[in-house]
């Protein structure tokens, strides 16, 4: 854990302390989830404190992998965290709209679709 401001409702840390620590780190792969995603809006969150962390985490990663269930595709939230062209791999389930997945592929992202049971 990096420390910082703990947001109990979301079970994560945010704020300036986390950003200070992240500046000096380098990682191979960042795995992240989001609250919503659209082609035009990119990755989104409802938490303003979290949005700055997503951008910073992506900037220190060699590869960005987003894991999102299909219910969050097409959902707009308060704050954009990252444009889709920063995503290297997008993992979702078979409920994802085909047009959305094709648009991601055209942007150069690897798309992995897990089957629904």
N, C-alpha and C positions, 0 to 999 in steps of 0.2 A: 504494500500500500504506500502511496506517495504522501498521504496526509492532506491537509487543507480543510476546507469547509465541508463537513459531512452533511449531506442531505438525506435524512432518514427515510423520507417518503420514497426516494428513488434508489436508496442504498448505494450511493456513490459519493466520491469526493469531488469538489470543484473549487474554483477560485484561483487567486493569484499565486498562492503557494504551490499548487500543483503545476501551474504554468512555468514557474521559475525552475522547478526540478526537471520538467520535461525538456526544457531548452537544451540541456546538456546530454540528453540521451539519444541513442540511435538504435533502431530496431529493424529487423529484417521484415517482419510481417505484422501488420496491425489488423486485428479482427474487431469489427465494430457492428453494433446494431443501432437502429434509429427508430424514431416514432412515426415517421412518414417519409415517403419518397415519391417524387414526380419527375418526369423527364425535364420539364422546364425549371422546376424549383430545386432539383437535386435532393440531397439528404436533408432531413429536417428533424427538429426536436421542439418540444414544448418548453424546455428549460434553457433560459438565456445563458446561465452560467456554464452549462454543458456545451453550448455551441462553440465557444472559443476553444475549448479543449479538443474538440473533434478536428478542427483545422490544425491545431498545433501537433496533435498526435499524428495526423497524416503527413505533416511536413518532416517528421523525424523518421518516418517509415519508408523502407525501400518498396514495399508492396502494401496496398490497401485492399482488404477483403471485407465486404459488407455481407452480413447475414440478416435477411429480412423475410418474415413470413408474408405471404401474398396479401394478407388483410391490410398491410400497411402501404401497399402500392396504390398510388393515386390519392393518398391522404396528405393533405396540407397541414402543417403545424406552424406554430408561432415564428420560429427562427430557422433560417437555412444554415446548415453547418458545413456543407461541402458540396461543390458541384459534381455531377456524375462523371465528368471527364477525369476526375482524380481517382476513380475507382478502377482497380485492376481486375478484381474478381467479384462477381455478384452471385450470392447463393440464396435461392428462394425455393418455394415449393411449386408443385404443378398447377396450383390455382392462379398463378401469375398470368396476367394478360399477355398473349403472344406478341401484340404490337409493342408493348413495353420492353419485352425481352429482346426483340429484334432491334429496337432503337438502341439499347445498351450495346448489343453486338456491333452495330454500326459505329458506335463511339470507341470501339476497340476493347471493350471489357470482355473478359471471359465470363460466360454465364453458366452456372451449374443449377440444374433443377432437380430437386428431390421429389420422389413420387409421394402422392397422398395415399393414405391407407383408409 
